[in-house]
């Protein structure tokens, strides 16, 4: 039994001895939460159904490898240290960026990079952990406002996961080896509802569940990751407990049913439920999935530095890219015509006939990707609120021109050249 499933391979993340050191801290702190924030609020019948329960913190197990099991008749909750460290670092990064007034878009770029990017861009065999990749200095994490924000995210997220696993035990759910997908999905929703009920008794609003499910939704396989509906359906049929839109919607409904019982108040609880709904919607939005893929494949380490704007404004790279067709930094215009166009900038990364890139114009940023055929590049592009296709023609090494069409039918032209 697990809290959630994800398509991301945790083995791609850098591992350090610090994870081992944190495991003992997690064992003590989370063990206290298990005993005093949860077990004390179980009913006698729930306590009897679960029986004595122990907490184990293995070093490995994946980013979503939390699970409940019975070993020799005794209940055990396992929470991998690598998963806890990853979630803790995400909470810390969110808190630091928000406290400093930086955009959180670098965090979502990082999550997209984890799923679709290449660790060689960092000169590594494995992806760096969040604080390293996002260039957040560890000596500034004790600043006012950072620790309280981080704690509100991490502690309530961990307690929710613990409560979810206790739900599996109390409801006597069996493992996923011998049951179908529908039953497994129902078990996950029931364990989530149990967690919400248990936390409502203590009054702690599971704010961290929003952060956890948001992060996992970026790493979860989407329809856009598969070449056909058949391949996607085959994948879905094998998944027992993904972070599905149905599961997240069910969690939102569970919160709303108990909104009067949380110490934060009905309004704050309803707001949390409302913030979960876009997470569910994103999982079925194929245009957004395409945008995330293009973003992940075009992210470079320098783009993850803290910035004020939600949009990464395309600027010349620190290290010049090869000056060949469809490679490098270009500026020019896009729009209905040269007279009515707006200033635009594009950076293209070429690998053989494959091209990925980022562009920005008028405060909007987007990603593109495609393949070269002779002197032409056919590409798909995606940006917040729009997507489509286009074609660029190379005029020598230094000029690109072409046309594009949005999914909504709008057409335009662009002309770019090396500065």
C-alpha positions as CSV (number, residue, x, y, z in Angstrom):
1,X,0.0,0.0,0.0
2,X,1.4,3.4,-0.9
3,X,0.5,7.0,-0.6
4,X,0.9,7.7,-4.3
5,X,2.7,6.5,-7.4
6,X,4.8,8.5,-9.8
7,X,6.5,8.0,-13.1
8,X,9.8,9.7,-12.1
9,X,12.8,7.5,-11.3
10,X,14.3,8.7,-8.0
11,X,17.6,7.1,-9.0
12,X,18.2,10.1,-11.2
13,X,18.6,12.4,-8.2
14,X,21.9,13.0,-6.6
15,X,22.3,11.1,-3.3
16,X,24.6,12.3,-0.6
17,X,25.6,11.1,2.9
18,X,23.4,13.9,4.2
19,X,20.3,11.8,3.4
20,X,21.7,9.1,5.8
21,X,22.2,11.7,8.5
22,X,18.7,13.1,8.1
23,X,17.2,9.6,8.4
24,X,17.8,9.5,12.2
25,X,16.3,13.0,12.6
26,X,13.2,11.9,10.6
27,X,12.9,8.8,12.7
28,X,12.7,10.9,15.9
29,X,10.6,13.8,14.7
30,X,8.1,11.9,12.6
31,X,7.9,9.2,15.2
32,X,6.8,11.9,17.7
33,X,4.2,13.1,15.2
34,X,2.9,9.6,14.7
35,X,2.5,9.1,18.4
36,X,1.1,12.5,19.4
37,X,-0.5,14.0,16.3
38,X,-2.2,10.9,15.1
39,X,-2.4,7.8,17.3
40,X,-3.8,9.9,20.2
41,X,-6.8,10.8,18.0
42,X,-7.8,7.3,16.8
43,X,-11.0,5.9,18.1
44,X,-10.8,2.7,20.1
45,X,-12.1,0.6,17.2
46,X,-9.6,2.2,14.8
47,X,-6.8,1.6,17.3
48,X,-7.8,-2.0,17.7
49,X,-8.0,-2.5,13.9
50,X,-4.5,-1.1,13.5
51,X,-2.8,-2.6,16.6
52,X,0.7,-1.6,17.6
53,X,2.4,0.3,14.8
54,X,6.1,1.1,14.2
55,X,7.7,3.6,11.9
56,X,10.7,2.7,9.7
57,X,12.8,5.1,7.7
58,X,14.7,3.2,5.0
59,X,17.2,5.2,3.0
60,X,15.8,4.3,-0.4
61,X,12.4,3.6,-1.7
62,X,11.5,6.3,-4.3
63,X,10.0,9.7,-4.1
64,X,6.6,8.4,-3.5
65,X,7.5,5.1,-1.8
66,X,5.6,5.5,1.5
67,X,3.7,2.4,2.4
68,X,1.9,0.5,5.1
69,X,2.3,-3.2,5.6
70,X,2.0,-5.9,8.2
71,X,5.2,-7.8,9.1
72,X,4.8,-10.9,11.3
73,X,1.3,-9.6,12.2
74,X,2.5,-6.1,13.3
75,X,1.7,-2.9,11.5
76,X,4.6,-1.0,9.9
77,X,4.7,2.4,8.2
78,X,7.7,2.9,5.9
79,X,8.7,6.4,4.8
80,X,11.9,6.5,2.6
81,X,14.5,9.1,3.7
82,X,15.1,10.1,0.1
83,X,11.4,10.9,-0.3
84,X,11.3,12.8,2.9
85,X,14.4,14.8,2.0
86,X,13.1,15.6,-1.5
87,X,9.8,16.9,-0.1
88,X,11.5,18.8,2.7
89,X,13.8,20.5,0.2
90,X,10.8,21.4,-2.0
91,X,9.1,23.0,1.0
92,X,12.2,24.8,2.0
93,X,12.7,26.1,-1.6
94,X,9.1,27.3,-1.7
95,X,9.4,29.0,1.6
96,X,12.7,30.8,0.7
97,X,11.6,31.9,-2.7
98,X,8.3,33.3,-1.4
99,X,9.9,35.0,1.6
100,X,12.4,36.7,-0.7
101,X,9.7,37.8,-3.2
102,X,11.0,35.5,-6.0
103,X,8.8,33.7,-8.5
104,X,7.9,30.1,-7.9
105,X,8.2,29.4,-11.6
106,X,11.8,28.2,-11.2
107,X,10.5,25.5,-8.9
108,X,8.0,24.2,-11.5
109,X,10.8,24.5,-14.2
110,X,12.9,22.2,-11.9
111,X,10.1,19.7,-11.6
112,X,9.6,19.6,-15.4
113,X,13.4,19.2,-15.7
114,X,13.4,16.2,-13.4
115,X,10.9,14.4,-15.5
116,X,12.1,15.3,-19.0
117,X,15.5,16.8,-18.7
118,X,19.0,15.4,-19.0
119,X,21.3,15.5,-15.9
120,X,24.3,16.0,-18.2
121,X,23.2,19.6,-18.6
122,X,24.5,20.0,-15.0
123,X,27.6,18.0,-15.8
124,X,26.3,15.2,-13.6
125,X,25.1,11.6,-14.0
126,X,22.2,12.4,-11.6
127,X,20.0,15.3,-11.2
128,X,20.9,17.7,-8.3
129,X,18.5,18.0,-5.4
130,X,16.2,21.0,-5.3
131,X,18.2,23.5,-3.1
132,X,21.3,22.9,-5.3
133,X,19.5,23.1,-8.6
134,X,17.6,26.2,-7.6
135,X,20.8,27.9,-6.4
136,X,19.4,28.6,-2.9
137,X,22.1,29.3,-0.4
138,X,21.8,27.1,2.7
139,X,23.2,29.8,5.0
140,X,20.1,31.9,4.3
141,X,17.5,29.3,5.3
142,X,17.2,30.6,8.8
143,X,15.9,34.0,7.7
144,X,12.7,35.3,9.3
145,X,9.7,33.7,7.7
146,X,11.4,30.8,5.9
147,X,11.4,28.2,8.7
148,X,7.7,28.9,9.7
149,X,6.6,28.5,6.0
150,X,8.8,25.4,5.5
151,X,7.4,23.8,8.7
152,X,3.8,24.5,7.8
153,X,4.4,22.7,4.5
154,X,6.6,19.8,5.5
155,X,5.1,18.9,8.9
156,X,1.4,18.9,7.8
157,X,2.4,17.1,4.6
158,X,4.2,14.3,6.5
159,X,1.3,14.0,9.0
160,X,-1.1,13.6,6.1
161,X,1.0,10.9,4.5
162,X,1.2,9.1,7.9
163,X,-2.5,9.4,8.4
164,X,-3.1,8.0,4.9
165,X,-1.0,5.0,5.7
166,X,-2.8,4.5,9.0
167,X,-6.0,4.6,6.9
168,X,-4.9,1.6,4.9
169,X,-4.2,-0.3,8.1
170,X,-7.4,0.7,9.8
171,X,-9.5,-0.2,6.8
172,X,-7.6,-3.4,6.4
173,X,-6.7,-2.8,2.7
174,X,-4.6,-5.6,1.2
175,X,-1.6,-4.9,-1.0
176,X,-2.0,-4.2,-4.7
177,X,-0.8,-7.6,-6.0
178,X,-4.2,-9.3,-5.9
179,X,-6.7,-6.6,-6.6
180,X,-7.9,-4.7,-9.7
181,X,-7.2,-1.1,-10.6
182,X,-10.7,0.1,-9.6
183,X,-10.5,-1.4,-6.2
184,X,-7.0,0.0,-5.7
185,X,-8.2,3.5,-6.7
186,X,-11.1,3.2,-4.3
187,X,-8.7,2.2,-1.5
188,X,-6.5,5.2,-2.1
189,X,-9.5,7.6,-2.0
190,X,-10.7,5.9,1.2
191,X,-7.3,6.2,2.8
192,X,-7.1,9.9,1.8
193,X,-10.6,10.5,3.4
194,X,-9.5,8.7,6.5
195,X,-6.4,11.0,6.7
196,X,-8.6,14.1,6.4
197,X,-11.0,12.8,9.1
198,X,-8.1,12.0,11.5
199,X,-6.4,15.4,11.0
200,X,-9.8,17.2,11.5
201,X,-9.9,15.7,15.0
202,X,-6.7,17.3,15.9
203,X,-7.6,20.5,14.0
204,X,-4.5,20.5,11.8
205,X,-5.3,21.5,8.2
206,X,-3.3,19.3,5.8
207,X,-1.7,22.3,3.9
208,X,1.3,20.2,3.0
209,X,-0.9,17.7,1.1
210,X,-1.4,20.5,-1.5
211,X,2.4,20.9,-1.9
212,X,2.9,17.1,-2.0
213,X,0.3,16.3,-4.6
214,X,1.3,19.4,-6.7
215,X,4.9,18.2,-6.9
216,X,3.9,14.6,-7.6
217,X,1.5,15.7,-10.4
218,X,4.4,17.2,-12.3
219,X,6.3,13.8,-12.1
220,X,3.3,11.6,-12.8
221,X,3.0,10.2,-16.3
222,X,0.4,12.0,-18.5
223,X,-1.4,11.2,-21.7
224,X,1.0,13.6,-23.5
225,X,3.9,11.3,-22.6
226,X,2.5,8.5,-24.8
227,X,2.3,8.3,-28.6
228,X,-1.2,6.9,-28.7
229,X,-4.4,6.4,-26.7
230,X,-3.8,2.7,-26.7
231,X,-0.4,3.1,-25.1
232,X,-1.8,5.5,-22.6
233,X,-4.7,3.2,-21.7
234,X,-2.3,0.2,-21.4
235,X,-0.3,2.3,-18.9
236,X,-3.4,3.3,-17.0
237,X,-4.6,-0.2,-16.7
238,X,-1.4,-1.2,-14.9
239,X,-1.3,1.7,-12.5
240,X,-2.9,1.0,-9.1
241,X,-2.6,4.2,-7.3
242,X,-1.4,7.2,-9.3
243,X,-1.9,10.8,-8.5
244,X,-5.1,10.9,-10.6
245,X,-7.5,13.7,-11.1
246,X,-10.3,11.6,-9.6
247,X,-8.2,11.0,-6.4
248,X,-7.4,14.7,-6.0
249,X,-11.0,15.8,-6.6
250,X,-12.1,13.2,-4.0
251,X,-9.6,14.7,-1.5
252,X,-11.0,18.2,-2.2
253,X,-14.5,16.9,-1.5
254,X,-13.3,15.3,1.8
255,X,-11.9,18.6,3.0
256,X,-15.1,20.5,2.1
257,X,-17.3,18.0,4.0
258,X,-15.2,18.6,7.2
259,X,-14.4,22.3,6.7
260,X,-16.1,23.3,9.9
261,X,-13.8,21.1,12.0
262,X,-10.4,22.5,11.3
263,X,-8.8,25.0,13.5
264,X,-7.9,27.2,10.5
265,X,-11.6,27.7,9.9
266,X,-14.1,26.8,7.2
267,X,-12.9,29.5,4.8
268,X,-9.2,28.4,4.9
269,X,-10.2,24.8,4.4
270,X,-12.4,25.6,1.5
271,X,-9.6,27.6,0.0
272,X,-7.3,24.6,0.3
273,X,-9.9,22.5,-1.5
274,X,-10.2,25.1,-4.3
275,X,-6.4,25.1,-4.7
276,X,-6.4,21.3,-5.2
277,X,-8.8,21.5,-8.1
278,X,-6.4,23.1,-10.6
279,X,-3.9,20.3,-9.8
280,X,-6.6,17.7,-10.8
281,X,-7.5,19.7,-13.9
282,X,-3.8,19.9,-15.0
283,X,-3.6,16.1,-15.1
284,X,-6.2,15.9,-17.9
285,X,-5.1,19.1,-19.8
286,X,-3.1,17.8,-22.8
287,X,-2.1,21.3,-23.9
288,X,-0.6,22.0,-20.5
289,X,1.1,18.6,-20.5
290,X,2.7,19.4,-23.8
291,X,3.9,22.8,-22.4
292,X,5.4,21.0,-19.4
293,X,7.2,18.6,-21.7
294,X,8.6,21.3,-23.9
295,X,9.7,23.3,-20.8
296,X,11.4,20.3,-19.2
297,X,13.3,19.5,-22.4
298,X,14.5,23.0,-22.9
299,X,15.4,24.0,-19.3
300,X,19.1,24.7,-18.7
301,X,20.7,25.2,-15.3
302,X,21.1,28.9,-15.6
303,X,17.3,29.3,-16.0
304,X,16.7,28.0,-12.4
305,X,18.4,30.9,-10.7
306,X,16.0,32.9,-8.5
307,X,14.2,35.6,-10.5
308,X,11.3,38.1,-9.8
309,X,9.4,37.4,-13.0
310,X,7.2,34.4,-13.7
311,X,8.5,34.5,-17.3
312,X,12.1,33.6,-18.1
313,X,13.1,36.4,-20.4
314,X,15.3,34.9,-23.1
315,X,18.8,36.5,-23.0
316,X,22.1,35.6,-24.6
317,X,23.7,32.6,-23.0
318,X,26.8,33.0,-21.0
319,X,28.6,30.4,-23.2
320,X,27.9,31.0,-26.9
321,X,26.1,28.2,-28.7
322,X,27.4,26.8,-32.0
323,X,26.7,29.3,-34.8
324,X,24.8,27.1,-37.2
325,X,21.3,27.0,-38.6
326,X,18.7,26.6,-35.8
327,X,21.2,26.9,-33.0
328,X,21.9,29.9,-30.8
329,X,20.3,33.1,-29.6
330,X,18.1,35.2,-32.0
331,X,16.1,38.4,-31.7
332,X,13.5,39.9,-34.0
333,X,9.7,40.2,-34.2
334,X,6.6,38.1,-34.3
335,X,3.0,39.0,-35.1
336,X,0.7,39.7,-38.0
337,X,3.5,41.6,-39.9
338,X,6.8,43.4,-39.3
339,X,4.9,46.7,-38.8
340,X,2.5,45.2,-36.2
341,X,4.8,42.7,-34.6
342,X,6.3,42.7,-31.1
343,X,9.9,42.2,-30.1
344,X,10.8,38.6,-29.5
345,X,13.8,36.6,-28.4
346,X,14.5,32.9,-28.9
347,X,17.2,30.6,-27.8
348,X,17.6,27.3,-29.7
349,X,19.5,24.1,-28.7
350,X,20.2,21.8,-31.5
351,X,21.1,18.1,-31.2
352,X,21.5,16.6,-34.7
353,X,18.1,17.2,-36.4
354,X,16.3,17.7,-33.1
355,X,15.8,21.3,-31.8
356,X,14.4,22.4,-28.4
357,X,14.1,26.0,-27.3
358,X,12.6,28.8,-25.3
359,X,11.1,32.1,-26.5
360,X,9.8,35.3,-24.9
361,X,7.8,38.3,-26.1
362,X,5.7,41.0,-24.5
363,X,6.0,39.4,-21.0
364,X,5.0,36.0,-22.2
365,X,7.3,33.0,-22.3
366,X,7.0,29.6,-24.1
367,X,8.8,26.6,-25.3
368,X,9.1,24.9,-28.6
369,X,10.5,21.7,-30.1
370,X,10.7,20.1,-33.5
371,X,12.9,18.5,-36.2
372,X,14.9,19.8,-39.1
373,X,14.2,18.7,-42.6
374,X,16.8,20.3,-45.0
375,X,16.7,24.1,-44.4
376,X,13.3,24.0,-42.6
377,X,12.4,23.4,-39.0
378,X,8.8,22.1,-38.3
379,X,8.0,22.7,-34.6
380,X,5.3,22.7,-32.0
381,X,5.1,25.5,-29.5
382,X,3.3,25.9,-26.2
383,X,2.9,28.8,-23.8
384,X,0.4,29.6,-21.0
385,X,-3.0,29.8,-22.7
386,X,-1.9,28.9,-26.3
387,X,-0.2,26.2,-28.3
388,X,0.2,25.4,-32.0
389,X,2.6,24.5,-34.8
390,X,4.9,26.4,-37.1
391,X,7.7,26.3,-39.5
392,X,11.0,28.2,-39.7
393,X,13.3,28.5,-42.7
394,X,17.0,29.1,-42.2
395,X,18.6,31.8,-44.4
396,X,22.2,31.1,-44.0
397,X,23.4,30.6,-40.4
398,X,22.2,33.9,-39.0
399,X,18.5,34.5,-40.1
400,X,15.3,32.6,-39.4
401,X,11.9,33.4,-40.8
402,X,8.6,31.6,-40.9
403,X,4.9,31.3,-39.9
404,X,2.9,29.8,-37.1
405,X,-0.7,28.8,-36.4
406,X,-2.2,28.5,-32.9
407,X,-4.6,25.7,-32.0
408,X,-7.4,28.3,-32.1
409,X,-6.7,29.2,-35.7
410,X,-4.8,32.4,-35.3
411,X,-1.8,32.8,-37.7
412,X,1.3,35.0,-37.7
413,X,4.8,35.4,-38.9
414,X,8.2,35.9,-37.4
415,X,11.7,36.9,-38.4
416,X,14.7,36.5,-36.2
417,X,18.4,37.1,-36.6
418,X,21.5,36.8,-34.5
419,X,22.2,40.1,-32.7
